[in-house]
Amino acid sequence: MRSMILGFGLAILGMALGLAQPAAAKNYLCNQQFALCTSAPCIPQPGNPDISICVCDVQEGPNLATVACDTVKPSTDAEGVRTVYSQFALTQFEQGKKGLKCESGTPWSQCLNKICTVDPANPDKAICACDVVRTGEWQTAGGDCDAATCKTAYWSGALLADSRSNADFMMDQLKITKSPAEACPAPKP
């Protein structure tokens, strides 16, 4: 039972907004400014139901990407517009957010490695364009453990099947022995 709980806890660590990735993807530990979308609320882009717009937290520090760090390096253009990329970190789990498991067929947003614009009016937030996904069991740190939001909120999330390798990578790279992630309590029948 303990190993099952630990395994689920490790799987939850991979939830970042968009840790859906091909099985052969390589993980990279980056250390730069990024958008953290682990619990980001998202809405479908007007006129394009395949893209969602998510409001994510701007963070600085260690994070996971599945592309080389230089390809997701933050930048500021000549007009002063700051661009960052959505990456995964453990921060929101360390702050007490819990992992919500959602059924296949419900809409969610895959944000890992997606481009984001830092909000000029609030540099602590970034607006990210993510892919809408409707297949596979998935999980998010959003929704405050309310399973009803799985059907309507387009939360940033990750496939359950992809979460474990990302969690293992982060735990190994950051030398973390005890997972900060916890699952939402099981719904009462």
Secondary structure as UniProt FT lines:
FT   HELIX           2..13
FT   TURN            17..18
FT   TURN            23..24
FT   STRAND          28..36
FT   TURN            38..39
FT   STRAND          42..45
FT   TURN            46..47
FT   STRAND          48..65
FT   HELIX           69..72
FT   STRAND          75..76
FT   TURN            78..79
FT   STRAND          82..88
FT   HELIX           91..94
FT   TURN            95..96
FT   STRAND          98..102
FT   TURN            104..105
FT   STRAND          108..110
FT   TURN            112..113
FT   STRAND          115..119
FT   TURN            120..121
FT   STRAND          122..133
FT   STRAND          138..140
FT   HELIX           143..145
FT   HELIX           147..151
FT   STRAND          158..159
FT   HELIX           160..173
FT   TURN            174..175
FT   STRAND          182..183
//
